[in-house]
Amino acid sequence: GESVGLHLPTLSVQEGDNSIINCAYSNSASDYFIWYKQESGKGPQFIIDIRSNMDKRQGQRVTVLLNKTVKHLSLQIAATQPGDSAVYFCAEKKNGKLTFGQGTILTVHP
Amino acid sequence: EAQVTQNPRYLITVTGKKLTVTCSQNMNHEYMSWYRQDPGLGLRQIYYSMNVEVTDKGDVPEGYKVSRKEKRNFPLILESPSPNQTSLYFCASSSGPLGGQYFGPGTRLTVT
């Protein structure tokens, strides 16, 4: 069936390094892809999104890349900080229906 | 302050006792949605609503009902809760179907 998945369940980086979190998706008809951050005990927090007709979008310290040829989505975080430690989810949206990936745990070591 | 609120935040109940989890947003958003989050299964969409009086099933609608009588509120109803509905529930809203969603703080439900 349709699914959104993640390559790595955990990622550990040093403070100041760049982080790259990857996501593979299988529904080529999705309109829209979103990255969320979830800290312990809180609801998911929107980070950045990208429409299916784009291949790159930048925000503050974050960049999302979309490669439709290989159905791959990535989130790049520049100069990772301890406050970036959280679970990161990719999600795909089609006609209001949102499907989440399993999540990647990012741990930033000072 | 723009926010999504859910009540209650914690609830312990027994099998078969009807309950409602309320969700309210103050951002005049058209789109609202309910999710459950379970270890190993991630976040799964239960129901969503594109506007008042318009609701659609997500991936796991069985055992749940919703209503959208007014724009700001989107309650989740469990007519006859069962232990497999023990979970962490999140409500979310956005300005449209392609908007990034604002999530509520979550409701932890335990059904014994």
HADDOCK unambig.tbl for C-alpha pairs under 7 A between the chains (distance, minus, plus):
assign (segid A and resid 32 and name CA) (segid B and resid 98 and name CA) 6.65 0.50 0.50
assign (segid A and resid 42 and name CA) (segid B and resid 105 and name CA) 5.66 0.50 0.50
assign (segid A and resid 43 and name CA) (segid B and resid 90 and name CA) 6.97 0.50 0.50
assign (segid A and resid 43 and name CA) (segid B and resid 103 and name CA) 5.65 0.50 0.50
assign (segid A and resid 43 and name CA) (segid B and resid 104 and name CA) 6.01 0.50 0.50
assign (segid A and resid 43 and name CA) (segid B and resid 105 and name CA) 5.08 0.50 0.50
assign (segid A and resid 43 and name CA) (segid B and resid 106 and name CA) 6.12 0.50 0.50
assign (segid A and resid 44 and name CA) (segid B and resid 103 and name CA) 6.07 0.50 0.50
assign (segid A and resid 45 and name CA) (segid B and resid 102 and name CA) 6.83 0.50 0.50
assign (segid A and resid 45 and name CA) (segid B and resid 103 and name CA) 6.76 0.50 0.50
assign (segid A and resid 46 and name CA) (segid B and resid 100 and name CA) 6.02 0.50 0.50
assign (segid A and resid 46 and name CA) (segid B and resid 101 and name CA) 6.40 0.50 0.50
assign (segid A and resid 46 and name CA) (segid B and resid 102 and name CA) 6.88 0.50 0.50
assign (segid A and resid 49 and name CA) (segid B and resid 100 and name CA) 6.91 0.50 0.50
assign (segid A and resid 95 and name CA) (segid B and resid 97 and name CA) 6.80 0.50 0.50
assign (segid A and resid 96 and name CA) (segid B and resid 97 and name CA) 4.88 0.50 0.50
assign (segid A and resid 97 and name CA) (segid B and resid 58 and name CA) 6.32 0.50 0.50
assign (segid A and resid 98 and name CA) (segid B and resid 45 and name CA) 6.66 0.50 0.50
assign (segid A and resid 99 and name CA) (segid B and resid 44 and name CA) 6.79 0.50 0.50
assign (segid A and resid 100 and name CA) (segid B and resid 43 and name CA) 5.95 0.50 0.50
assign (segid A and resid 100 and name CA) (segid B and resid 44 and name CA) 6.82 0.50 0.50
assign (segid A and resid 101 and name CA) (segid B and resid 42 and name CA) 6.90 0.50 0.50
assign (segid A and resid 102 and name CA) (segid B and resid 41 and name CA) 6.59 0.50 0.50
assign (segid A and resid 102 and name CA) (segid B and resid 42 and name CA) 4.96 0.50 0.50
